[in-house]
Amino acid sequence: MKRTVLLNPGPVNVSEKVARAQLRGDLCHREEEFALLAQAIRRKLAGVFGVGNEFTPVLISGSGTAALEMAVCSFVSPERKLLVISNGVYGERIARIAEVHGIPRTVMETPWGTPPDLAAVEQALAADPSIEAMALVHHETTTGLLNPLAEASALARRAGKKVLVDAISSLAGDTFDFDTVDLAVGTANKCVQGLPGVSFALVRKDDLPRLEAIPARSLYFNLAAHHRAQESGQTLFTPAVQAHYAFDAALDELAEETVARRIERTRAAALRLRNGFAEMGLSALLPEEWQSNVLTALKLPDGLAYPKLHDRLKAAGFVIYAGQGNLKSHAFRIANIGDIQPAEFDTFLQALGETLAEHSSRSGGRP
Ligand SMILES: Cc1ncc(COP(=O)(O)O)c(C=O)c1O
């Protein structure tokens, strides 16, 4: 099959070793072999990020949102509140999960692509003692904005609040300081370079007694129950066994490359692409200093319809990503994560340049 280079923010291109790992063989999840696999994954996961002493991983089968829902619905004590910082689709998703589970919440919103108003966050934290925890998205994939995690977390910590972070699209792609969080949510199939089907929370061990005391709001997504089962070598429900095989292989590759070098590779790929975008006259949606390593949101050139751009590039072997919501009509996104070679980014830039030049000549010289 012809290779398609995925420039969407996950699922990503994976190495042949990771793809082949799915074929390790049929396995019953109640057998010792699965317990050993799950234990190895949990050990490797905490190990690659160097947080094995303070954090314990909880795996869940499902996409990133499964782990996010498990985390959010298990994190807030009865009668307490969650303060949600929101400036994109995924911040809104945290607030929506809280709503679905009947968790009282205050949502601090700024427009998509705009960093949070930290003074307002500080005020909100001080004004409401019922707030138990703050939640935010590290890398808001809607726009490519890297939220100011250190600053926001410092405010929450000073006010005595717990911190939950959606790091689904940034873990192993952008620098992530675990000291700033009590719970981080991630997934196998983005910068970790595994396959879709398994996601996880990394939970601060000393917060477990608090989480254990929160009555379950969901049968399937109760974090404390999953953790208890996994600690005793069990799994609550039928896991996506083959996705676990691939995750295990991906973690071996990440350990070999190291998280620091993976982040550096992601950064180098973003810079390579951004130089190319600038040369062809494309404008980024965000100022450089707010951008993540993982994804660039770009303004669509005047008169160029996204489906046309997408289809031309897909025919050339590259999948790009549309803008979400209101951004759909005037922006598109290019992620640079996964097992992609520098030469492939160059070939992509060439294909993009040709498509834009063709559009520009048709539209009378406008870029
Ligand atoms: C920051 C962030 N949070 C949550 C999600 C949802 O993940 P999934 O689509 O795997 O459920 C995504 C997906 O791109 C994301 O980027």
The ligand as an SDF file (V2000), in Angstrom:
LIG
                    3D

 16 16  0  0  0  0  0  0  0  0999 V2000
   -5.7410   18.3310   23.3710 C   0  0  0  0  0  0  0  0  0  0  0  0
   -6.6520   17.2150   22.9680 C   0  0  0  0  0  0  0  0  0  0  0  0
   -7.5120   16.7340   23.8700 N   0  0  0  0  0  0  0  0  0  0  0  0
   -8.3510   15.7260   23.5800 C   0  0  0  0  0  0  0  0  0  0  0  0
   -8.3670   15.1670   22.3220 C   0  0  0  0  0  0  0  0  0  0  0  0
   -9.3290   14.0740   22.0060 C   0  0  0  0  0  0  0  0  0  0  0  0
   -8.6550   12.8900   21.7050 O   0  0  0  0  0  0  0  0  0  0  0  0
   -9.4180   11.7130   20.9450 P   0  0  0  0  0  0  0  0  0  0  0  0
   -9.8570   12.2300   19.6270 O   0  0  0  0  0  0  0  0  0  0  0  0
   -8.3140   10.6790   20.8510 O   0  0  0  0  0  0  0  0  0  0  0  0
  -10.5320   11.2880   21.8060 O   0  0  0  0  0  0  0  0  0  0  0  0
   -7.5010   15.6470   21.3400 C   0  0  0  0  0  0  0  0  0  0  0  0
   -7.5150   15.0950   19.9780 C   0  0  0  0  0  0  0  0  0  0  0  0
   -6.8930   15.6060   19.0690 O   0  0  0  0  0  0  0  0  0  0  0  0
   -6.6180   16.6880   21.6820 C   0  0  0  0  0  0  0  0  0  0  0  0
   -5.7700   17.1780   20.7720 O   0  0  0  0  0  0  0  0  0  0  0  0
  1  2  1  0
  2  3  1  0
  2 15  2  0
  3  4  2  0
  4  5  1  0
  5  6  1  0
  5 12  2  0
  6  7  1  0
  7  8  1  0
  8  9  2  0
  8 10  1  0
  8 11  1  0
 12 13  1  0
 12 15  1  0
 13 14  2  0
 15 16  1  0
M  END
$$$$
